[in-house]
Amino acid sequence: MQTLFTPDQLEDPGTKRANEILRSCVHCGFCTATCPTYQVLGDELDSPRGRIYLIKDMLENERVPDEKTVQHIDRCLSCLACMTTCPSGVHYMHLVDHARAYIEKTYKRPLSDRALRWILAQILPYPTRFRLALLGAKIGRPFAFLMPDARLRAMLDMAPKTIPPVSRNDDPQSFAPKAERKKRVALMTGCAQKALNTDINDATIRLLTRLGCEVVVAKGAGCCGALTHHMGKEDQSHASAAANIRAWQAEMANGGLDAIVINTSGCGTTVKDYGHMFRNDALADQAKAVSDIAMDISEVLMQLELPENTAQPLRIAYHAACSLQHGQQIKTHPKTLLKRVGFEVVEPADSHLCCGSAGTYNLMQPEISGQLKTRKVKTLEAKSPDVIAAGNIGCMMQIGSGTDVPIVHTVELLDWATGGPKPPKLQASGL
């Protein structure tokens, strides 16, 4: 794609990177075949290729984006299926993130939009605040039909019926290995996950220590910054990321780390991109060092000696989170691990398509998200599974709200199969 940025414009690192990405696009349109919003809406401007044209025009002309441009960019899930499909290597993630930051700085949204985005940014990354908000949503759910805004109704509908107790495993501490030590790793305990489902981190710690890992929860680490990053709120997202970088660097300097383990794939995609996010910052070297050892839990488990054929004979429908299969290009590890311990693993049709969760997307774009959820649930249930497994809390909440089939994290199943307790959701379902 030809671009016409001026030398002065290219002095800005974000614009320079956008120019590189735009020039790599050859207009082939392969991305439209795998774009969930194009599949649902059928509008070229709701495909990656269409959004690329809108972003190019907006950035080149340094214009204040209009409502139409913002609407089409807001509708992007950032599922990154287009990056998997693209034959030219267009790094759409960096481009759309830059566009969102530009919109955040130059476009004045309607008051209701500004208020909603502010509320989400001030609540979701903070577990204590989020827990209080979930309690309020639980009380308000019976009155959801009175809400004038579909997005507010979606927020109430998505709140879990029960709020899990606080897990002390999330506090800064170290867990000794139960076998000969093979690795020293830091576990990212996250933010929203600590409020929505404490079983995931607990299972991760049990499994890793059982397999010979010393597990550290670093003091000062918290939200990865993804939730605010994808809303274009760079200052807030970078502050969260910087806190993590400093916390993990302290552990790297005091005992060393073989890996930073992440069990929420949306967070993993962002942490692995810290090197890019901070490339022009004083933390550049430290950020790159963190990104270099950031690993999804499935990547770490592939390096350890997981027992074979110890699982109950259950049929598992594996849901591939977009951030894992497209963002991190991890496609086979979770399935390999589940099969290794003895589960039967099946995959739904169109497994490359998003479930509609996408961070805060299901709260800000509930209609499109709902259509994608319905499609995903239908394809998963068509496999007649006993259980649905996924590697991302957002997907678990989204899919779980649309099916009676129990959905658990992959690591919970692996923990159970190797000596841990049965996942609570399976106990509740009678499996």
JOKAHU-V425912 format. One record per residue. RES is the residue in one small letter. PHI is phi in radians with two decimals (* if undefined). Layout:
res = <RES RES>
phi = <PHI PHI>
//
This chain:
res = <m q t l f t p d q l e d p g t k r a n e i l r s c v h c g f c t a t c p t y q v l g d e l d s p r g r i y l i k d m l e n e r v p d e k t v q h i d r c l s c l a c m t t c p s g v h y m h l v d h a r a y i e k t y k r p l s d r a l r w i l a q i l p y p t r f r l a l l g a k i g r p f a f l m p d a r l r a m l d m a p k t i p p v s r n d d p q s f a p k a e r k k r v a l m t g c a q k a l n t d i n d a t i r l l t r l g c e v v v a k g a g c c g a l t h h m g k e d q s h a s a a a n i r a w q a e m a n g g l d a i v i n t s g c g t t v k d y g h m f r n d a l a d q a k a v s d i a m d i s e v l m q l e l p e n t a q p l r i a y h a a c s l q h g q q i k t h p k t l l k r v g f e v v e p a d s h l c c g s a g t y n l m q p e i s g q l k t r k v k t l e a k s p d v i a a g n i g c m m q i g s g t d v p i v h t v e l l d w a t g g p k p p k l q a s g l>
phi = <* -1.36 -2.16 -2.27 -1.21 -1.44 -0.99 -1.14 -1.09 -1.31 -1.23 -1.35 -1.03 -1.16 -1.17 -1.05 -1.16 -1.04 -1.08 -1.06 -1.21 -1.05 -1.19 -1.45 -1.38 -1.97 1.09 -1.20 1.45 -1.02 -1.12 -1.15 -1.23 -2.04 -1.47 -1.06 -1.23 -1.21 -1.07 -1.43 -1.73 1.18 -1.86 -0.95 -1.28 -1.82 -2.12 -0.99 -1.09 -1.14 -1.17 -1.06 -1.10 -1.10 -1.17 -1.02 -1.08 -1.12 -1.30 -1.05 -1.58 0.84 -1.69 -1.19 -1.11 -1.56 -1.05 -1.11 -1.05 -1.09 -1.04 -1.23 -1.28 -1.07 -1.30 -1.22 -1.38 0.99 -1.29 1.21 -1.06 -1.12 -1.25 -1.17 -1.42 -1.07 -1.37 -1.81 1.24 -1.17 -1.52 -1.07 -1.02 -1.13 -1.20 -1.24 -1.12 -1.14 -1.10 -1.16 -1.13 -1.11 -1.10 -1.06 -1.47 -2.02 -1.93 -1.69 -1.31 -0.98 -0.96 -1.09 -1.16 -1.08 -1.14 -1.11 -1.14 -1.14 -1.06 -1.07 -1.20 -1.61 -2.01 -1.03 -1.33 -2.09 -0.96 -1.15 -1.08 -1.12 -1.05 -1.11 -1.14 -1.13 -1.10 -1.11 -1.16 -1.08 -1.21 -1.50 -0.96 -1.07 -1.84 -1.01 -1.14 -1.47 -1.25 -1.33 -1.87 -1.03 -1.21 -1.21 -1.12 -1.11 -1.08 -1.21 -1.16 -1.40 -1.14 -1.15 -1.22 -2.18 -1.79 -1.17 -1.17 -1.14 -1.73 -1.26 -1.16 -1.43 -1.28 -1.03 -3.05 -2.19 -1.99 -1.29 -1.19 -1.56 -2.30 -0.95 -1.15 -1.99 -2.57 -2.05 -2.25 -1.79 -1.71 -1.42 -1.52 1.37 -2.28 -1.04 -1.07 -1.19 -1.65 -1.57 -2.76 -1.44 -1.16 -1.19 -1.15 -1.06 -1.14 -1.09 -1.13 -1.05 -1.16 -1.16 -1.17 -1.09 -1.65 1.74 -1.85 -1.44 -1.96 -1.99 -1.78 -1.30 -1.19 1.70 -1.46 -2.74 -1.04 -1.27 1.76 -1.10 -1.03 -1.43 -1.04 -1.36 -1.67 1.46 -1.54 -1.09 -1.05 -1.20 -1.17 -1.23 -1.14 -1.11 -1.12 -1.08 -1.09 -1.15 -1.02 -1.17 -1.13 -1.31 -1.10 -1.09 -1.25 -1.13 -1.41 -2.04 1.95 1.35 -2.32 -1.51 -2.86 -1.84 -1.62 -2.23 -1.90 -2.15 -1.14 -1.09 -1.17 -1.06 -1.06 -1.26 -1.09 -1.18 -1.78 -0.98 -1.02 -1.27 -1.02 -1.89 -1.08 -1.96 -1.99 -1.10 -1.56 -0.95 -1.16 -1.17 -1.10 -1.13 -1.10 -1.17 -1.02 -1.14 -1.96 -1.25 -2.48 -1.17 -0.97 -1.15 -1.15 -1.17 -1.12 -1.16 -1.59 -1.86 -1.60 -1.41 -1.02 -1.89 0.93 -1.94 -1.52 -1.20 -1.33 -2.02 -1.64 -1.88 -1.55 -1.58 -1.70 -1.50 -1.10 -1.03 -1.12 -1.52 -1.38 -1.78 -1.20 -1.91 1.01 -1.80 -2.00 -1.93 -0.94 -1.03 -1.16 -1.04 -1.18 -1.11 -1.19 -1.06 -1.44 1.99 -1.37 -1.47 -2.04 -2.21 -2.13 -1.35 -1.13 0.91 -1.15 -1.39 -1.51 -1.24 -1.44 1.72 -1.31 0.89 1.24 -1.74 -1.05 -1.19 -1.64 -1.70 -2.30 -1.10 -1.21 -1.13 -1.02 -1.11 -1.14 -1.18 -1.10 -1.02 -1.11 -1.15 -1.07 -1.06 -1.24 -1.23 -1.15 -1.08 -1.51 0.85 -1.44 -1.38 -2.52 -1.88 -2.03 -2.60 -2.03 -2.62 -1.07 -1.09 -1.10 -1.10 -1.17 -1.13 -1.19 -1.07 -1.37 -2.14 -2.58 -1.63 -1.23 -1.09 -2.12 -2.34 -1.30 -0.91 -1.19 -1.14 -1.18 -1.20 -1.10 -1.07 -1.19 -1.95 2.07 -1.49 -1.24 -1.12 -0.94 -0.91 -1.17 -1.32 -1.08 -1.15 -1.51 1.53 -1.34>
//
